[in-house]
Amino acid sequence: MTPIYAKAATMASLIDIAESTFRNLVTTGQLPKPVKIGGNSLWKVEAVVEAIDDRGRSPEHDPVRASMEEYFRKEKEKERHKAEAKGKRK
């Protein structure tokens, strides 16, 4: 299959974020860097989609997901402690 390439504005639109956010994710290494084709900076669509999929699977690269996982871990821990305390009261 022939790879599909797109400019930053198109990529940002495809993944429904601002172009500045897209460029920031590239700068911070969370998304792949572009290649130069005919003087244009273009991103391989498949590589960006793959990076987003990988990002979704690893909490250390997604602070929102990481904080949510930490929150739910703490809530489970609280519930476990409550259950243990309730069991000791009987």
NULUM-851071 format. One record per atom (N, C-alpha, C): atom name; z, x, y. Coordinates in pm, 1 decimal. Atoms other than C-alpha are relative to their C-alpha. Layout:
BEGIN
ATOM at        Z        X        Y
ATOM CA        Z        X        Y
...
This chain:
BEGIN
ATOM at        Z        X        Y
ATOM  N      0.0     83.3   -117.4
ATOM CA      0.0      0.0      0.0
ATOM  C      0.0     88.5    124.7
ATOM  N      8.7    -75.6   -124.1
ATOM CA    -88.8    129.5    345.7
ATOM  C    123.4    -26.1     85.0
ATOM  N   -118.2     21.4    -82.6
ATOM CA    219.9    187.7    561.5
ATOM  C    -35.6    -67.1    132.7
ATOM  N     16.1     66.8   -128.6
ATOM CA    261.3    -23.3    873.9
ATOM  C     90.5     70.3    100.3
ATOM  N    -74.5    -66.6   -105.8
ATOM CA    369.7    147.7   1195.5
ATOM  C      7.2    -91.5    121.5
ATOM  N    -17.0     84.0   -119.5
ATOM CA    501.6    -15.0   1515.1
ATOM  C     71.6     78.5    109.2
ATOM  N    -67.5    -59.5   -115.3
ATOM CA    616.8     82.2   1864.0
ATOM  C    143.4    -51.4      6.1
ATOM  N   -142.0     34.3    -12.0
ATOM CA    983.1     61.6   1965.3
ATOM  C     20.8   -146.2     38.4
ATOM  N    -17.4    139.1    -44.9
ATOM CA    945.7   -271.9   2145.4
ATOM  C    -29.0    -97.9   -113.3
ATOM  N     35.3     86.5    112.8
ATOM CA    779.5   -427.0   1840.9
ATOM  C    107.4      5.3   -107.4
ATOM  N   -104.4    -14.7    102.3
ATOM CA   1040.1   -286.5   1601.2
ATOM  C    126.1    -76.0     43.0
ATOM  N   -119.1     68.3    -50.2
ATOM CA   1323.7   -415.1   1821.6
ATOM  C    -16.1   -151.4    -13.6
ATOM  N     27.6    143.5     10.5
ATOM CA   1162.3   -757.3   1831.3
ATOM  C      6.2    -46.6   -145.6
ATOM  N      0.0     35.6    142.5
ATOM CA   1115.5   -759.2   1453.1
ATOM  C    141.1    -16.4    -55.6
ATOM  N   -136.6      7.6     52.7
ATOM CA   1485.1   -700.3   1392.3
ATOM  C     94.5    -71.2     97.6
ATOM  N    -71.6     86.9    -93.3
ATOM CA   1592.5   -919.5   1687.4
ATOM  C    113.2     69.3     74.9
ATOM  N    -94.7    -70.9    -86.1
ATOM CA   1769.1   -661.4   1903.0
ATOM  C    -75.6     47.4    123.3
ATOM  N     61.9    -53.2   -121.3
ATOM CA   1705.1   -519.9   2248.9
ATOM  C    -62.8    135.2    -30.2
ATOM  N     65.8   -129.3     20.7
ATOM CA   1470.6   -224.1   2270.1
ATOM  C     96.9    115.1     26.8
ATOM  N    -97.2   -106.0    -29.9
ATOM CA   1750.6    -17.7   2427.7
ATOM  C     97.7     19.0   -116.7
ATOM  N    -88.2     -9.1    117.2
ATOM CA   1974.3    -98.3   2129.3
ATOM  C    -71.8     69.6   -114.1
ATOM  N     80.0    -64.1    104.8
ATOM CA   1696.6     -1.5   1890.6
ATOM  C     -6.6    151.1     23.4
ATOM  N     11.6   -143.1    -32.1
ATOM CA   1646.8    331.1   2070.2
ATOM  C    134.7     70.9    -17.3
ATOM  N   -132.6    -58.7     18.0
ATOM CA   2023.2    393.7   2069.2
ATOM  C     29.6     22.2   -148.4
ATOM  N    -20.9    -15.8    144.6
ATOM CA   2036.6    336.6   1691.8
ATOM  C    -80.8    117.3    -54.5
ATOM  N     82.4   -114.9     40.2
ATOM CA   1754.9    591.2   1654.6
ATOM  C     67.5    129.0     46.0
ATOM  N    -62.6   -119.2    -57.6
ATOM CA   1928.6    841.7   1884.4
ATOM  C    125.8     39.8    -76.7
ATOM  N   -124.9    -29.0     72.0
ATOM CA   2256.3    811.8   1692.2
ATOM  C    -22.3     24.6   -149.3
ATOM  N     31.0    -30.6    139.3
ATOM CA   2076.8    863.0   1360.5
ATOM  C     17.7   -115.5    -96.1
ATOM  N    -18.0    114.4     88.1
ATOM CA   2138.7    512.7   1226.9
ATOM  C   -132.3    -60.0    -44.7
ATOM  N    135.5     40.4     38.0
ATOM CA   1765.9    442.4   1218.4
ATOM  C    -88.6    123.8      5.3
ATOM  N     85.9   -118.9      5.4
ATOM CA   1482.3    684.9   1141.3
ATOM  C    -70.8     28.4    132.3
ATOM  N     74.4    -42.4   -118.2
ATOM CA   1302.1    882.6   1410.2
ATOM  C   -146.8    -39.4    -15.5
ATOM  N    141.6     36.6      7.1
ATOM CA    944.6    794.4   1500.9
ATOM  C    -87.0    119.4    -38.1
ATOM  N    102.3   -103.1     18.8
ATOM CA    631.2    986.5   1414.1
ATOM  C    -98.8    -15.7    115.0
ATOM  N    101.4      5.5   -105.9
ATOM CA    364.0   1074.1   1668.3
ATOM  C   -135.8    -23.9    -64.6
ATOM  N    135.1     31.5     47.7
ATOM CA     28.2    913.3   1599.4
ATOM  C    -83.7    -32.7    123.5
ATOM  N     86.6     22.7   -115.1
ATOM CA   -243.3    940.3   1861.8
ATOM  C     73.7      0.1    132.0
ATOM  N    -77.0     -7.4   -123.2
ATOM CA     10.8   1029.5   2128.6
ATOM  C    106.5   -108.1     14.0
ATOM  N    -99.8    107.8     -1.9
ATOM CA    225.3    724.2   2050.6
ATOM  C    115.3     30.8    -95.2
ATOM  N   -115.6     -7.4     90.3
ATOM CA    576.2    725.1   1904.9
ATOM  C      2.8   -129.9    -78.0
ATOM  N      5.0    118.5     86.0
ATOM CA    561.6    489.0   1608.9
ATOM  C    100.3     13.3   -113.9
ATOM  N    -95.1      4.0    110.9
ATOM CA    810.8    384.9   1344.7
ATOM  C    -65.8    -63.7   -120.9
ATOM  N     46.9     59.1    124.6
ATOM CA    725.2    317.8    983.6
ATOM  C     89.8   -120.5    -28.5
ATOM  N    -77.6    124.1     14.1
ATOM CA    834.7    -44.9    941.8
ATOM  C     84.6      2.9   -126.7
ATOM  N    -72.3     -3.4    127.7
ATOM CA    934.0      1.6    576.9
ATOM  C    122.5     91.4      7.4
ATOM  N   -111.8    -94.1    -10.9
ATOM CA   1156.4    301.1    664.2
ATOM  C    113.8    -59.9     82.0
ATOM  N   -103.1     62.6    -83.2
ATOM CA   1340.0    105.0    934.5
ATOM  C     71.0   -110.4    -79.1
ATOM  N    -59.3    106.9     81.1
ATOM CA   1392.7   -193.6    704.2
ATOM  C     91.7     59.7   -106.8
ATOM  N    -80.8    -67.1    102.9
ATOM CA   1521.3     38.9    431.2
ATOM  C    129.8     54.3     60.6
ATOM  N   -119.6    -53.4    -66.3
ATOM CA   1762.1    205.2    677.8
ATOM  C     98.2   -112.1     32.4
ATOM  N    -86.9    114.9    -29.4
ATOM CA   1895.6   -136.4    780.9
ATOM  C     66.1    -49.3   -127.7
ATOM  N    -57.7     41.0    128.6
ATOM CA   1943.7   -234.0    415.8
ATOM  C    109.4     96.6    -42.2
ATOM  N    -99.1   -100.7     37.1
ATOM CA   2126.7     93.9    349.3
ATOM  C    122.9     -9.5     88.2
ATOM  N   -109.6     12.2    -95.6
ATOM CA   2336.9     47.1    661.1
ATOM  C     89.3   -116.9    -37.6
ATOM  N    -76.6    116.9     40.0
ATOM CA   2442.0   -294.4    539.1
ATOM  C     84.7     23.3   -122.6
ATOM  N    -74.8    -29.1    122.4
ATOM CA   2562.6   -143.4    212.1
ATOM  C    110.1    102.2     20.1
ATOM  N   -102.8   -102.1    -15.8
ATOM CA   2774.2    132.9    360.5
ATOM  C     82.7    -24.7    125.9
ATOM  N    -85.9     34.5   -113.0
ATOM CA   3066.9     29.8    582.3
ATOM  C     22.6    115.0     97.8
ATOM  N    -25.6   -111.7    -90.8
ATOM CA   3111.9    381.0    723.1
ATOM  C   -109.3     13.7    105.4
ATOM  N    107.3     -2.7    -99.1
ATOM CA   2779.0    338.8    903.5
ATOM  C     -7.4   -128.5     81.8
ATOM  N      1.0    126.7    -72.6
ATOM CA   2855.0    -10.6   1028.6
ATOM  C    143.6    -34.1     39.4
ATOM  N   -138.9     19.7    -40.2
ATOM CA   3176.0    -29.6   1232.1
ATOM  C     46.4   -145.2     -5.7
ATOM  N    -38.7    140.8      6.4
ATOM CA   3173.1   -410.5   1246.4
ATOM  C     35.0    -37.0   -143.5
ATOM  N    -26.5     29.8    141.1
ATOM CA   3147.1   -441.0    869.9
ATOM  C    125.8     72.0    -47.3
ATOM  N   -117.3    -76.8     41.5
ATOM CA   3405.6   -167.7    822.0
ATOM  C    128.5    -65.7     49.0
ATOM  N   -121.5     62.5    -51.9
ATOM CA   3655.2   -342.3   1049.0
ATOM  C     27.2   -133.4    -68.3
ATOM  N    -19.1    125.3     72.2
ATOM CA   3595.0   -675.0    875.4
ATOM  C     56.9     26.0   -138.7
ATOM  N    -51.5    -32.3    133.3
ATOM CA   3651.9   -516.3    534.4
ATOM  C    146.3     42.9      7.8
ATOM  N   -139.0    -42.3    -17.8
ATOM CA   3972.0   -355.3    663.4
ATOM  C     89.7   -121.4     26.1
ATOM  N    -75.4    122.0    -29.6
ATOM CA   4091.0   -690.2    802.0
ATOM  C     27.0    -78.3   -128.7
ATOM  N    -17.2     77.1    123.1
ATOM CA   4030.6   -868.6    469.5
ATOM  C     86.5     73.9   -101.9
ATOM  N    -86.0    -78.0     89.1
ATOM CA   4194.0   -584.6    277.2
ATOM  C    146.2    -19.8     38.8
ATOM  N   -137.2     19.3    -47.3
ATOM CA   4506.0   -620.5    494.8
ATOM  C     49.2   -141.9    -28.7
ATOM  N    -38.4    138.4     29.0
ATOM CA   4506.3   -999.4    453.9
ATOM  C     34.0    -17.5   -147.5
ATOM  N    -29.1      7.6    144.2
ATOM CA   4491.0   -964.3     74.8
ATOM  C    134.6     65.0    -29.1
ATOM  N   -126.2    -70.7     19.1
ATOM CA   4776.9   -715.2     92.5
ATOM  C    117.9    -87.8     45.4
ATOM  N   -105.3     91.1    -47.9
ATOM CA   4986.2   -961.9    298.5
ATOM  C     25.4   -110.9   -100.4
ATOM  N    -13.4    108.1     98.6
ATOM CA   4917.7  -1239.9     48.7
ATOM  C     70.0     50.1   -125.8
ATOM  N    -63.4    -57.2    119.6
ATOM CA   5017.6  -1012.4   -238.9
ATOM  C    149.2     18.4     23.1
ATOM  N   -142.0    -19.8    -31.8
ATOM CA   5344.6   -923.0    -64.8
ATOM  C     74.1   -132.8      6.9
ATOM  N    -62.3    132.6     -6.4
ATOM CA   5418.8  -1289.5      6.4
ATOM  C     23.5    -54.9   -139.6
ATOM  N    -12.5     49.5    137.6
ATOM CA   5356.6  -1377.8   -358.3
ATOM  C    111.4     74.4    -73.3
ATOM  N   -105.5    -79.7     63.9
ATOM CA   5582.3  -1093.7   -474.2
ATOM  C    137.2    -42.0     51.6
ATOM  N   -127.9     40.6    -58.8
ATOM CA   5857.4  -1198.0   -232.0
ATOM  C     41.1   -138.0    -49.0
ATOM  N    -26.9    135.2     49.0
ATOM CA   5830.1  -1560.0   -341.1
ATOM  C     48.6      5.5   -144.1
ATOM  N    -39.5    -15.5    139.4
ATOM CA   5858.9  -1453.5   -706.3
ATOM  C    140.3     54.3    -14.2
ATOM  N   -135.2    -58.0      5.6
ATOM CA   6177.2  -1256.1   -634.1
ATOM  C    107.6   -100.1     41.5
ATOM  N    -95.4     99.7    -48.2
ATOM CA   6344.1  -1555.1   -462.3
ATOM  C     40.6   -100.1   -106.8
ATOM  N    -28.2    102.5    101.7
ATOM CA   6331.3  -1776.5   -772.7
ATOM  C    116.9     34.8    -85.9
